[in-house]
Amino acid sequence: MPQVTHRGRGRRSMNEINMVPFIDVMLVLLIIFMVTAPLITTGVVDLPTVGKSAQRPGSVIEIIVGTDEKLRLRVDQQEPTGVALPQLAARVREQQRGDANVPVVISADKSVRYESVVRVMDTLQRAGVKRVGLSVKQGAG
């Protein structure tokens, strides 16, 4: 029996990609971005800079977090005294003598864990101390 071969038009796969829909989509996206780009407003963040203060305040309460994570309290450049974390807020309030504008500065060595510094800040915030800052060392370190 002879074999029957079909030489008619069958389905063949296309070897090329139709680029027209791709180009249309890209042009629409380009137009959308060109229209919306001028409408986007950039946010300006005002970061504090070191050395902006004109003069140092008269009275400063400094909390020193040592490398052993023990706390010491220094008032107006006097000799620091040790203090435990639970008594820290009461001692700071006592040194402020009712004046909430007396600043509290936290100084810590760079090898101290960040968690320890945050714990001190949290304790002061919960006690209602308003002006709490971090000590910054100027110059190349």
C-alpha positions, 0 to 999 in steps of 0.5 A: 500500500502506498503511503499518503503524504499531505503536502497541504498547508499545515501549522508551522511555528513562527520563527520571529517575535512580533515587536509591535505590541511590545513597542506600543506598551513601552511608548505608553509607559514612557508617556505615563512616566513623562507626565507623572515625573513633574508631579512628584514632590521631593521631601526635604529632610532637615538633619541636625549638624554638629556644632550648630549650638551658639553656646553650651547650656549653663547646666548639663546632666550627663549620663555616661554608659561605660564599656561594662554597661554601668551607668554614671551620672555627671552634673556640670562637669563634676566627678561622675557618680554611679547609678543603677538603671531603676533609680536613673529617672529619679536621680535625673529629675532630682538634678533638674530641680523642677526645670524641664529645660535642663538638657540630659546628654547620653555619652557612650563608648563606641563598643557599648551595645546599642541596646544599652543606650536605647534602654537609657533613653527609654527610661528617661522618656518614660519618666517624662524627661523632655530634652535628651540628646546624644554626645557626639565626638567631633573630628576623625575617629 
